[in-house]
């Protein structure tokens, strides 16, 4: 082959190669345009266009008056720095870094100026575009930081990045904090308290905005036409009264501290509406401090003890088995059912007493005998009656976590021969404090059981959006006749029975004490030979025309005192006194023409024999109650002096309040106590709580009425 032919062949090869290459390029272009074009255009748009969420403002939670905040959102800021911003010049950074580091150190006091400087220099060297300076910066701090060196140049020239984040705060801190709830994150979502139950009202609706990336990786809104504005959340108006809540919390806290109790709760509810005006849940931590960590009132389902005796007797009254004046023999204070011995707190028992008296003195023996004698062999009838009173059903409140009530049925796995008598006085059944309160509130509300309510209104900028009406669970839990008898028994507990220490001259209280042994799941009612108790008092006031119902439960108080009237009762009394004092509608109008000089004189507590001599000499009428010793308490009524037993024993500190100094000194010193007296007059306060265990040689301070 000649040279010319070789050259021609090579040229042809080059042309063919070039043609093939061109065809490949054209083919690739066509493939990209028509096959992958849509996908690539979408990816390009995703890299330069995006939708950004616009978070709405979360609604606030208010107290019952709609004025005081219980929970609100406060803006806090996260500060970052773009150390690779094209507009942040090296000279600007070099000249201002020392001053910036010094300002940051002075403001936050967490690092030295040198440390701040070195970290910023290293971040710039490593091309950090989103370097974190500080989280949780307040609005005031943010305004100051805007004037710092370098930062004052703004987002691009100074690399100053501000990210707003809202933090939920409670202005009243611990007050009802567990019921108010909080925001939670994660897959499980927010389920705590009012914040969780009404999240769909509070959260609002998220908006969206179309953003486009420009040169320098800067995202800007495309157009207002591509924006959907967020809708702010609604406000929630609760039923909580801050003033009453504060009183309830302090009353419970002081009592828990006095008795070194593990935890306790208190709930105050409006009788007619079911509005919860105060709810307190306090638990002691390992350091001995109390805080709201668990909603015991709503969630803790335990054996209620003697407060369940009301339900038992209502069942027997409804079935026509008993009358209040029927008698029951409590014997020596013990009765045996199979291998279980039921005891009364009074040594030697109460003997033969009426059904009404058995309830007033809270006789375990008496109540169990009544129920066992009439329902033995027809246990289903007793339990069915309890079921018809909805005691086996949860209340269905909106706040999550309500404890399940449990009342077993004959034939259930754990039913036994002792179940009936044990259930009669509050064992082998489980109820939450709020469920017990709802039943007692039904008695106060003329038989109508209503659902407890925590929120009464949803509003937006002061405009009512939705109102929550009172929900009736059952218009009548029992007959009107039984209802009146139940009210009589509950009033008798305070007037003549275990809660006489709650009596006052201003208004009447009706209710029931409860003292229950707490069962441990693994060890039963005893652990290391120690018994844990739950003290409670539940009732309503004023007894004649009930406005409020209330329950107080104290769990695991110290052994120095664990009875419901002494541990839970004073908390109830303090709450009731505050509510009564601040509720004008509960008090009679003052008649200025009325003669306020009482015909019946005031009398102090003391020795019954001396008291009778004085009353007889002055011709003052009196109504003696049943008492076991010579020491009595007196109550001035409209036309007579009521005399009642003070229940003095050998091992407990007596109640000497309202006594003269002579009687108080004799009583206390005879118990081996060292008495210090401050002032004169009658005893107003005593440093050792009535009912606490006496240790010989203990010092007790008496504060008299006139200092």
C-alpha positions as CSV (number, residue, x, y, z in Angstrom):
1,X,0.0,0.0,0.0
2,X,1.4,3.3,-1.0
3,X,1.9,6.2,1.4
4,X,-1.0,8.1,-0.2
5,X,-3.4,5.1,0.4
6,X,-2.2,4.8,4.1
7,X,-2.9,8.5,4.6
8,X,-6.4,8.2,3.1
9,X,-7.2,5.2,5.3
10,X,-6.1,7.0,8.4
11,X,-8.1,10.1,7.5
12,X,-11.2,8.0,7.0
13,X,-10.7,6.3,10.4
14,X,-10.4,9.7,12.0
15,X,-13.5,11.0,10.4
16,X,-15.4,7.8,11.3
17,X,-14.3,8.1,14.9
18,X,-15.3,11.8,15.0
19,X,-18.7,10.9,13.5
20,X,-19.2,8.1,16.0
21,X,-18.3,10.4,18.9
22,X,-20.6,13.0,17.6
23,X,-23.4,10.5,17.3
24,X,-22.8,9.3,20.9
25,X,-23.0,12.9,22.2
26,X,-26.2,13.5,20.2
27,X,-27.6,10.3,21.5
28,X,-26.7,11.2,25.1
29,X,-28.3,14.6,24.7
30,X,-31.5,13.0,23.3
31,X,-31.6,10.5,26.2
32,X,-31.1,13.3,28.8
33,X,-33.7,15.4,27.1
34,X,-36.5,12.9,26.5
35,X,-35.7,9.9,28.8
36,X,-34.2,11.4,32.0
37,X,-35.2,15.0,31.4
38,X,-38.2,15.1,33.8
39,X,-36.3,13.4,36.6
40,X,-33.3,15.7,36.2
41,X,-35.5,18.8,36.0
42,X,-37.2,17.7,39.2
43,X,-33.9,17.2,41.0
44,X,-32.6,20.6,39.8
45,X,-35.7,22.3,41.1
46,X,-35.3,20.5,44.5
47,X,-31.8,21.8,44.7
48,X,-32.9,25.4,44.0
49,X,-36.5,25.4,45.3
50,X,-38.0,24.2,48.5
51,X,-41.1,24.5,50.7
52,X,-40.3,25.8,54.2
53,X,-42.7,25.3,57.1
54,X,-43.9,28.4,59.0
55,X,-44.6,27.4,62.6
56,X,-47.7,28.9,64.2
57,X,-47.8,30.5,67.7
58,X,-49.0,27.9,70.2
59,X,-52.0,29.0,72.3
60,X,-51.8,29.9,76.0
61,X,-53.4,28.2,78.9
62,X,-55.2,30.4,81.4
63,X,-56.7,30.1,84.9
64,X,-60.5,30.0,85.4
65,X,-60.8,33.8,85.2
66,X,-59.1,33.9,81.8
67,X,-56.6,36.5,83.0
68,X,-53.7,34.6,84.7
69,X,-51.4,32.5,82.5
70,X,-50.7,28.9,83.5
71,X,-48.6,28.0,80.4
72,X,-47.3,30.2,77.6
73,X,-44.7,30.2,74.9
74,X,-41.7,32.4,75.2
75,X,-39.2,32.9,72.3
76,X,-35.7,31.8,72.9
77,X,-32.9,31.9,70.3
78,X,-30.2,29.7,69.0
79,X,-27.1,31.7,67.7
80,X,-24.9,30.3,65.0
81,X,-22.2,31.8,62.8
82,X,-21.4,31.4,59.1
83,X,-17.6,31.5,59.1
84,X,-17.3,30.9,55.4
85,X,-19.7,33.6,54.3
86,X,-18.4,35.2,51.0
87,X,-19.1,38.7,52.5
88,X,-17.2,38.1,55.7
89,X,-13.8,39.5,54.8
90,X,-10.6,38.2,56.4
91,X,-9.6,41.7,57.6
92,X,-12.9,42.2,59.3
93,X,-12.7,38.8,61.0
94,X,-9.1,39.4,62.1
95,X,-9.7,42.9,63.5
96,X,-12.9,42.0,65.4
97,X,-12.3,38.4,66.7
98,X,-10.7,39.5,70.0
99,X,-13.5,41.9,70.8
100,X,-16.2,39.4,69.8
101,X,-14.6,36.7,72.0
102,X,-14.4,39.1,75.0
103,X,-18.1,40.1,74.6
104,X,-19.2,36.5,74.4
105,X,-17.2,35.5,77.5
106,X,-18.6,38.4,79.5
107,X,-22.2,37.7,78.5
108,X,-22.3,33.9,79.1
109,X,-19.5,33.4,81.6
110,X,-19.0,29.8,80.5
111,X,-15.6,30.2,78.7
112,X,-12.7,32.6,78.7
113,X,-12.3,35.1,75.9
114,X,-9.2,33.1,74.7
115,X,-11.3,29.9,74.5
116,X,-14.0,31.6,72.5
117,X,-11.4,33.1,70.1
118,X,-9.6,29.8,69.5
119,X,-12.8,27.9,68.8
120,X,-14.0,30.6,66.3
121,X,-10.6,30.6,64.5
122,X,-10.6,26.8,64.3
123,X,-14.2,26.8,63.0
124,X,-13.2,29.3,60.3
125,X,-10.2,27.2,59.3
126,X,-12.5,24.2,59.0
127,X,-14.9,26.1,56.8
128,X,-17.8,25.9,59.3
129,X,-21.0,27.5,57.8
130,X,-23.3,26.7,60.7
131,X,-21.1,26.9,63.8
132,X,-23.1,26.9,67.1
133,X,-22.4,29.8,69.4
134,X,-25.1,29.4,72.1
135,X,-28.5,27.9,72.6
136,X,-31.4,29.3,74.8
137,X,-30.5,32.9,74.3
138,X,-33.1,35.3,75.6
139,X,-34.6,38.2,73.7
140,X,-32.6,40.7,75.7
141,X,-29.3,38.9,75.2
142,X,-30.1,38.7,71.4
143,X,-30.5,42.5,71.3
144,X,-27.1,43.0,73.0
145,X,-25.5,40.4,70.7
146,X,-26.6,42.4,67.6
147,X,-24.2,45.1,68.7
148,X,-21.2,42.8,69.2
149,X,-18.2,43.3,66.9
150,X,-18.5,41.4,63.6
151,X,-22.1,40.4,64.5
152,X,-23.3,44.0,64.1
153,X,-22.5,43.6,60.4
154,X,-25.5,41.3,60.0
155,X,-26.2,37.9,58.4
156,X,-23.9,38.0,55.4
157,X,-21.1,40.4,56.2
158,X,-20.9,39.3,59.8
159,X,-22.0,35.6,59.5
160,X,-24.6,36.3,62.3
161,X,-27.3,33.6,62.2
162,X,-30.3,33.8,64.5
163,X,-32.8,30.9,64.8
164,X,-35.9,31.5,66.9
165,X,-37.3,28.6,69.0
166,X,-40.3,28.8,71.3
167,X,-40.0,27.3,74.8
168,X,-43.1,26.5,76.9
169,X,-43.0,27.9,80.4
170,X,-45.3,27.9,83.4
171,X,-45.3,31.3,85.1
172,X,-46.6,29.8,88.4
173,X,-43.9,27.0,88.2
174,X,-45.0,24.0,90.2
175,X,-48.6,25.1,90.7
176,X,-50.8,22.3,89.2
177,X,-47.9,21.6,86.8
178,X,-48.7,17.9,86.3
179,X,-52.3,18.7,85.4
180,X,-51.3,21.5,83.1
181,X,-48.8,19.1,81.5
182,X,-46.0,19.8,79.0
183,X,-44.9,19.3,75.4
184,X,-43.2,16.1,74.6
185,X,-41.2,15.1,71.6
186,X,-40.7,11.8,69.7
187,X,-43.0,9.2,68.1
188,X,-45.2,8.8,71.1
189,X,-46.4,12.4,70.8
190,X,-47.6,14.7,73.5
191,X,-50.0,13.1,76.0
192,X,-49.4,14.8,79.3
193,X,-52.0,16.9,81.1
194,X,-54.1,19.7,79.5
195,X,-51.3,20.5,77.1
196,X,-51.7,17.0,75.7
197,X,-55.4,16.6,75.9
198,X,-56.1,19.9,74.1
199,X,-53.1,19.8,71.8
200,X,-55.2,20.0,68.7
201,X,-56.6,23.3,69.9
202,X,-53.3,24.7,71.2
203,X,-51.0,23.7,68.3
204,X,-52.5,25.8,65.5
205,X,-52.0,25.0,61.8
206,X,-48.5,25.1,60.2
207,X,-48.1,27.4,57.2
208,X,-45.8,26.9,54.2
209,X,-43.6,29.2,52.1
210,X,-41.8,28.5,48.7
211,X,-38.1,29.4,48.9
212,X,-35.5,29.8,46.1
213,X,-31.8,29.5,46.4
214,X,-29.8,32.3,45.0
215,X,-26.0,32.9,44.5
216,X,-24.1,32.4,47.8
217,X,-26.5,29.7,48.9
218,X,-29.0,32.2,50.2
219,X,-32.7,31.1,50.4
220,X,-35.3,33.8,49.7
221,X,-39.1,33.7,49.4
222,X,-40.3,33.4,45.9
223,X,-43.5,35.3,46.1
224,X,-46.4,36.0,48.6
225,X,-48.6,34.2,46.2
226,X,-46.8,30.9,47.0
227,X,-47.2,31.4,50.8
228,X,-49.9,29.9,53.1
229,X,-50.0,31.8,56.4
230,X,-49.9,29.8,59.6
231,X,-53.0,29.8,61.9
232,X,-52.1,30.5,65.5
233,X,-53.3,28.0,68.2
234,X,-56.4,28.7,70.3
235,X,-56.2,29.6,74.0
236,X,-57.5,27.2,76.7
237,X,-59.4,28.5,79.7
238,X,-59.1,26.0,82.5
239,X,-61.3,25.6,85.6
240,X,-58.2,26.1,88.0
241,X,-58.5,28.9,90.5
242,X,-55.0,30.1,91.2
243,X,-55.7,31.4,94.7
244,X,-57.4,28.2,95.9
245,X,-54.7,26.1,94.1
246,X,-52.0,28.0,96.1
247,X,-53.8,27.4,99.4
248,X,-54.3,23.7,98.6
249,X,-50.7,23.2,97.6
250,X,-49.3,24.9,100.7
251,X,-51.7,23.1,103.0
252,X,-50.8,19.7,101.5
253,X,-47.1,20.4,101.4
254,X,-46.9,21.4,105.1
255,X,-48.8,18.3,106.1
256,X,-46.6,16.0,104.0
257,X,-43.6,17.6,105.6
258,X,-45.0,17.2,109.1
259,X,-45.7,13.5,108.6
260,X,-42.7,12.8,106.3
261,X,-45.2,11.2,103.8
262,X,-44.1,9.8,100.5
263,X,-46.7,11.5,98.4
264,X,-50.2,13.0,98.6
265,X,-52.9,14.7,96.5
266,X,-55.8,17.0,97.0
267,X,-58.7,17.9,94.6
268,X,-61.4,20.6,95.1
269,X,-64.4,20.3,92.7
270,X,-67.5,22.5,92.3
271,X,-70.5,20.3,93.1
272,X,-73.0,21.5,90.4
273,X,-70.6,21.8,87.4
274,X,-67.8,19.3,88.1
275,X,-65.2,22.1,87.6
276,X,-61.9,21.2,89.3
277,X,-60.9,24.4,91.1
278,X,-57.7,22.9,92.5
279,X,-55.6,19.8,92.0
280,X,-52.3,19.1,93.8
281,X,-50.0,16.1,93.5
282,X,-46.8,16.1,95.5
283,X,-44.1,13.5,95.9
284,X,-41.0,13.4,98.0
285,X,-37.6,12.9,96.3
286,X,-34.5,11.3,97.7
287,X,-33.4,14.7,99.1
288,X,-36.7,15.2,101.0
289,X,-38.1,17.8,98.7
290,X,-41.6,17.7,97.3
291,X,-42.6,18.3,93.7
292,X,-45.3,17.5,91.1
293,X,-43.9,14.4,89.3
294,X,-46.9,12.2,88.9
295,X,-50.7,12.9,88.8
296,X,-51.7,10.7,91.7
297,X,-55.2,12.1,91.9
298,X,-56.0,10.9,88.4
299,X,-53.7,7.9,87.9
300,X,-53.2,6.1,91.2
301,X,-55.7,3.4,91.7
302,X,-55.5,2.0,95.3
303,X,-57.7,0.4,97.9
304,X,-59.6,3.3,99.4
305,X,-60.3,1.9,102.8
306,X,-63.1,3.3,104.9
307,X,-64.2,5.9,102.4
308,X,-65.8,2.9,100.6
309,X,-68.1,2.2,103.5
310,X,-70.5,4.8,102.1
311,X,-70.9,2.8,98.9
312,X,-71.4,-0.4,100.9
313,X,-74.2,1.0,103.1
314,X,-75.9,2.7,100.2
315,X,-76.1,-0.7,98.5
316,X,-77.7,-2.2,101.6
317,X,-80.1,0.7,102.0
318,X,-81.1,0.6,98.4
319,X,-81.8,-3.2,98.7
320,X,-83.9,-2.5,101.8
321,X,-81.8,-4.7,104.1
322,X,-81.1,-2.0,106.7
323,X,-82.3,1.2,108.4
324,X,-80.0,3.6,110.1
325,X,-81.4,2.9,113.6
326,X,-80.9,-0.9,113.2
327,X,-78.3,-2.3,115.6
328,X,-75.2,-4.3,114.9
329,X,-73.1,-6.0,117.6
330,X,-69.4,-5.1,117.1
331,X,-68.5,-7.3,120.2
332,X,-65.0,-6.8,121.5
333,X,-63.8,-5.1,118.2
334,X,-62.8,-8.2,116.3
335,X,-64.5,-10.6,113.9
336,X,-63.0,-13.6,112.0
337,X,-64.0,-14.5,108.5
338,X,-62.2,-17.8,107.6
339,X,-58.6,-17.1,108.3
340,X,-58.9,-13.3,108.2
341,X,-59.5,-11.2,111.3
342,X,-61.1,-7.8,110.9
343,X,-60.4,-5.3,113.7
344,X,-61.7,-2.0,114.9
345,X,-59.3,0.8,116.0
346,X,-61.0,1.1,119.4
347,X,-59.7,-1.5,121.9
348,X,-62.5,-3.5,123.3
349,X,-64.9,-2.6,120.5
350,X,-68.0,-0.6,120.5
351,X,-70.5,-3.3,121.6
352,X,-74.0,-3.0,120.2
353,X,-74.4,0.2,118.2
354,X,-76.7,1.5,115.4
355,X,-75.9,1.3,111.8
356,X,-75.5,5.1,111.7
357,X,-73.1,5.0,114.7
358,X,-71.1,2.2,113.0
359,X,-70.6,4.5,110.0
360,X,-69.8,7.5,112.2
361,X,-67.1,5.8,114.2
362,X,-66.0,3.9,111.1
363,X,-66.3,0.4,112.6
364,X,-64.8,-2.2,110.3
365,X,-66.4,-5.0,112.3
366,X,-69.9,-3.3,112.2
367,X,-69.9,-2.6,108.5
368,X,-68.5,-6.0,107.5
369,X,-71.0,-7.7,109.6
370,X,-73.9,-5.8,108.1
371,X,-72.8,-6.6,104.5
372,X,-71.8,-10.2,105.2
373,X,-75.0,-11.1,107.0
374,X,-77.2,-9.7,104.2
375,X,-75.2,-10.6,101.1
376,X,-73.6,-13.9,102.0
377,X,-74.8,-16.4,99.4
378,X,-75.9,-13.5,97.1
379,X,-72.7,-11.7,96.5
380,X,-73.6,-11.0,92.9
381,X,-76.4,-8.8,94.1
382,X,-74.0,-6.7,96.2
383,X,-71.5,-6.3,93.4
384,X,-74.2,-5.6,90.8
385,X,-75.4,-2.8,93.0
386,X,-71.9,-1.3,93.1
387,X,-71.7,-1.7,89.3
388,X,-75.0,0.2,88.9
389,X,-73.4,3.1,90.8
390,X,-70.6,3.1,88.1
391,X,-67.9,2.3,90.6
392,X,-66.3,-0.2,88.2
393,X,-66.1,2.4,85.3
394,X,-63.4,5.0,84.6
395,X,-64.7,8.6,84.5
396,X,-63.5,9.1,81.0
397,X,-61.8,12.4,81.7
398,X,-60.0,14.1,78.8
399,X,-56.6,14.1,80.5
400,X,-54.7,10.9,79.7
401,X,-53.6,8.3,82.2
402,X,-56.7,7.8,84.3
403,X,-56.2,4.7,86.6
404,X,-58.7,1.9,86.0
405,X,-61.1,1.1,88.9
406,X,-61.4,-2.5,89.9
407,X,-64.2,-4.2,91.7
408,X,-64.0,-7.9,91.2
409,X,-67.0,-10.1,90.6
410,X,-67.9,-13.4,92.3
411,X,-66.2,-16.2,90.3
412,X,-63.2,-14.0,89.3
413,X,-59.8,-15.4,89.7
414,X,-59.0,-13.8,93.0
415,X,-62.5,-14.0,94.5
416,X,-62.6,-15.9,97.8
417,X,-64.7,-16.3,101.0
418,X,-63.3,-13.2,102.6
419,X,-63.8,-11.0,99.5
420,X,-67.3,-9.8,100.5
421,X,-66.4,-8.6,104.1
422,X,-63.1,-7.1,102.9
423,X,-64.8,-5.2,100.1
424,X,-67.4,-3.8,102.5
425,X,-64.8,-1.7,104.2
426,X,-62.6,-0.8,101.2
427,X,-60.3,-3.7,100.5
428,X,-60.0,-5.9,97.4
429,X,-61.4,-2.9,95.4
430,X,-59.4,-0.2,93.7
431,X,-60.3,3.4,92.9
432,X,-58.4,6.6,92.1
433,X,-58.9,9.6,94.4
434,X,-60.8,11.5,91.6
435,X,-63.2,8.5,91.2
436,X,-63.9,8.4,94.9
437,X,-64.5,12.2,94.8
438,X,-66.9,11.9,91.9
439,X,-69.1,9.6,93.8
440,X,-69.2,11.7,97.0
441,X,-69.8,14.7,94.8
442,X,-72.9,12.9,93.4
443,X,-74.2,12.6,96.9
444,X,-73.7,16.3,97.4
445,X,-75.3,17.0,94.0
446,X,-78.6,15.3,94.9
447,X,-77.6,12.0,93.4
448,X,-76.4,13.3,90.0
449,X,-72.9,12.0,89.1
450,X,-71.1,14.3,86.8
451,X,-67.7,14.0,85.0
452,X,-64.9,16.2,86.5
453,X,-64.0,19.0,84.2
454,X,-60.6,20.7,83.8
455,X,-61.3,23.0,80.8
456,X,-64.4,25.2,80.4
457,X,-63.7,27.2,77.3
458,X,-61.6,27.6,74.1
459,X,-61.0,31.1,73.0
460,X,-59.1,33.1,70.4
461,X,-58.0,36.7,71.1
462,X,-60.7,37.0,73.7
463,X,-63.5,35.6,71.5
464,X,-65.2,32.4,72.7
465,X,-64.7,29.5,70.2
466,X,-66.1,26.6,72.2
467,X,-67.6,26.1,75.6
468,X,-67.6,22.7,77.3
469,X,-70.8,21.9,79.1
470,X,-71.2,19.7,82.2
471,X,-71.4,16.0,81.4
472,X,-73.8,13.9,83.4
473,X,-72.7,10.3,84.0
474,X,-75.8,9.3,85.8
475,X,-78.7,11.6,86.9
476,X,-79.3,9.5,90.0
477,X,-76.9,7.0,91.6
478,X,-79.5,6.0,94.2
479,X,-83.0,6.8,95.3
480,X,-83.9,10.1,97.0
481,X,-84.7,8.3,100.2
482,X,-81.3,6.6,100.3
483,X,-79.6,9.9,99.3
484,X,-81.0,11.7,102.4
485,X,-79.9,8.9,104.6
486,X,-76.4,9.0,103.1
487,X,-76.2,12.8,103.7
488,X,-77.3,12.2,107.4
489,X,-74.5,9.6,107.9
490,X,-71.8,11.9,106.3
491,X,-72.8,14.8,108.4
492,X,-72.8,12.6,111.5
493,X,-69.1,11.6,110.9
494,X,-68.1,15.3,111.5
495,X,-70.6,16.1,114.2
496,X,-70.3,12.9,116.3
497,X,-67.8,10.6,114.7
498,X,-64.2,10.2,113.6
499,X,-63.9,13.7,112.0
500,X,-65.1,15.8,115.0
501,X,-61.8,17.7,114.8
502,X,-63.0,19.3,111.6
503,X,-66.1,20.9,113.2
504,X,-66.2,24.7,113.2
505,X,-68.8,27.3,114.2
506,X,-69.0,29.0,110.8
507,X,-70.3,26.2,108.4
508,X,-70.9,22.5,108.5
509,X,-68.8,19.9,106.8
510,X,-70.0,16.4,105.7
511,X,-67.6,13.7,104.8
512,X,-65.8,10.4,105.6
513,X,-62.4,9.6,107.0
514,X,-60.3,6.7,105.5
515,X,-57.3,4.9,106.9
516,X,-56.2,2.0,104.7
517,X,-53.2,-0.3,104.8
518,X,-51.3,-0.2,101.6
519,X,-50.7,-3.5,99.8
520,X,-47.4,-4.1,98.2
521,X,-47.6,-6.2,95.0
522,X,-44.8,-8.6,96.2
523,X,-45.0,-8.5,100.0
524,X,-48.6,-7.9,100.9
525,X,-49.5,-5.4,103.6
526,X,-46.2,-5.8,105.6
527,X,-42.6,-5.2,104.6
528,X,-39.8,-5.7,107.2
529,X,-42.6,-5.9,109.8
530,X,-43.7,-2.4,108.9
531,X,-47.2,-1.4,107.6
532,X,-47.7,1.4,105.2
533,X,-50.9,3.4,105.5
534,X,-53.0,5.7,103.3
535,X,-54.9,8.4,105.1
536,X,-57.8,10.2,103.4
537,X,-60.7,12.5,103.9
538,X,-63.4,13.1,101.3
539,X,-66.5,15.2,101.7
540,X,-68.3,18.4,100.8
541,X,-69.3,21.8,102.3
542,X,-71.4,23.5,103.4
543,X,-73.4,20.4,104.4
544,X,-76.8,22.1,104.1
545,X,-76.3,23.4,100.6
546,X,-73.1,21.9,99.2
547,X,-71.0,24.1,96.9
548,X,-67.7,22.2,96.8
549,X,-66.5,18.7,97.2
550,X,-63.0,17.8,98.1
551,X,-60.7,14.8,98.7
552,X,-57.3,14.7,100.4
553,X,-55.1,11.6,100.3
554,X,-51.8,11.2,102.0
555,X,-49.7,8.1,101.2
556,X,-47.2,6.5,103.6
557,X,-47.3,9.0,106.5
558,X,-44.9,8.4,109.4
559,X,-46.0,6.0,112.2
560,X,-46.5,9.0,114.5
561,X,-49.9,9.5,113.0
562,X,-51.7,7.9,110.1
563,X,-55.4,8.3,110.7
564,X,-57.5,10.2,108.1
565,X,-58.9,12.7,110.5
566,X,-55.5,13.8,111.8
567,X,-53.4,13.6,108.6
568,X,-55.8,14.3,105.7
569,X,-58.5,16.1,107.6
570,X,-56.5,19.3,108.5
571,X,-55.7,19.8,104.8
572,X,-59.4,19.5,103.9
573,X,-60.3,22.0,106.6
574,X,-57.7,24.6,105.6
575,X,-58.9,24.4,101.9
576,X,-62.6,24.6,103.0
577,X,-61.9,27.6,105.3
578,X,-60.2,29.5,102.5
579,X,-62.9,28.8,100.0
580,X,-65.6,29.8,102.5
581,X,-63.9,33.0,103.5
582,X,-63.5,34.2,99.9
583,X,-66.9,33.1,98.6
584,X,-69.5,35.7,99.5
585,X,-72.4,33.7,98.0
586,X,-71.8,30.9,100.6
587,X,-72.3,33.3,103.5
588,X,-75.4,34.8,105.0
589,X,-76.0,38.5,104.5
590,X,-75.4,40.6,107.6
591,X,-78.6,41.9,109.3
592,X,-77.7,45.1,111.0
593,X,-80.8,45.0,113.1
594,X,-79.9,41.7,114.6
595,X,-78.7,41.5,118.2
596,X,-75.2,39.9,118.0
597,X,-75.0,39.4,121.8
598,X,-75.1,35.6,122.1
599,X,-77.2,34.2,124.9
600,X,-75.2,31.1,125.0
601,X,-71.7,31.8,126.4
602,X,-68.4,30.6,125.0
603,X,-66.8,27.7,126.8
604,X,-63.3,26.2,126.7
605,X,-62.5,22.5,126.3
606,X,-61.6,20.8,129.5
607,X,-62.7,18.5,132.3
608,X,-66.3,17.5,132.0
609,X,-67.1,17.5,135.7
610,X,-65.9,21.0,136.2
611,X,-67.8,22.1,133.0
612,X,-71.0,20.6,134.2
613,X,-70.8,22.4,137.5
614,X,-70.4,25.7,135.8
615,X,-73.1,25.1,133.2
616,X,-75.6,23.9,135.9
617,X,-74.8,26.9,138.1
618,X,-75.4,29.4,135.2
619,X,-78.4,27.5,133.8
620,X,-76.8,27.1,130.4
621,X,-78.4,24.2,128.5
622,X,-76.1,21.5,127.1
623,X,-76.3,18.4,125.0
624,X,-73.8,15.7,126.2
625,X,-72.6,13.3,123.5
626,X,-71.0,9.9,124.0
627,X,-67.5,10.1,125.6
628,X,-65.1,7.7,127.2
629,X,-63.2,9.9,129.6
630,X,-63.4,13.1,131.5
631,X,-61.9,15.3,128.8
632,X,-64.3,16.9,126.4
633,X,-64.6,19.5,123.6
634,X,-67.4,22.0,123.6
635,X,-69.2,23.7,120.7
636,X,-71.4,26.8,121.1
637,X,-74.6,26.4,119.2
638,X,-77.6,28.7,118.9
639,X,-79.5,27.4,122.0
640,X,-77.1,25.1,123.8
641,X,-73.5,23.9,124.4
642,X,-72.7,20.6,122.7
643,X,-70.3,18.4,124.6
644,X,-68.2,15.8,122.8
645,X,-65.4,13.3,123.6
646,X,-61.8,14.4,123.1
647,X,-60.5,10.8,122.7
648,X,-57.6,11.0,125.0
649,X,-55.3,7.9,125.2
650,X,-52.0,7.0,126.8
651,X,-49.6,6.9,123.8
652,X,-50.7,9.9,121.6
653,X,-50.3,13.6,122.1
654,X,-53.7,15.0,123.2
655,X,-55.4,17.9,121.4
656,X,-55.3,20.8,124.0
657,X,-56.3,23.5,121.6
658,X,-59.2,25.7,122.9
659,X,-58.3,24.6,126.5
660,X,-57.4,26.8,129.4
661,X,-53.8,26.7,130.6
662,X,-54.6,24.8,133.8
663,X,-56.2,21.8,132.0
664,X,-53.7,21.8,129.2
665,X,-50.7,21.7,131.6
666,X,-52.3,18.9,133.6
667,X,-53.0,16.8,130.6
668,X,-49.6,17.2,128.9
669,X,-47.4,16.9,132.0
670,X,-49.3,13.8,133.0
671,X,-48.1,12.3,129.7
672,X,-44.5,13.0,130.6
673,X,-44.2,16.0,128.2
674,X,-42.2,19.2,129.0
675,X,-44.4,22.2,128.5
676,X,-43.3,25.7,127.4
677,X,-46.0,28.4,127.4
678,X,-46.0,31.5,125.3
679,X,-48.7,34.1,126.2
680,X,-51.9,33.8,128.2
681,X,-55.6,33.0,127.5
682,X,-56.6,29.8,125.8
683,X,-54.4,27.5,123.8
684,X,-54.2,28.6,120.2
685,X,-51.5,26.3,118.8
686,X,-49.4,23.4,120.0
687,X,-46.0,22.5,118.5
688,X,-46.5,18.7,118.7
689,X,-49.4,17.6,116.4
690,X,-52.4,15.9,118.1
691,X,-52.3,12.2,117.5
692,X,-48.5,11.9,117.2
693,X,-46.8,9.3,119.3
694,X,-45.5,10.5,122.7
695,X,-41.9,10.1,123.7
696,X,-41.4,10.8,127.3
697,X,-39.4,14.0,127.9
698,X,-40.4,15.6,124.6
699,X,-40.8,19.4,124.7
700,X,-44.1,20.9,123.5
701,X,-44.7,24.7,123.0
702,X,-48.2,26.1,123.7
703,X,-49.0,29.3,121.9
704,X,-51.8,31.1,123.8
705,X,-54.5,33.4,122.3
706,X,-53.0,36.5,123.9
707,X,-49.2,37.1,123.4
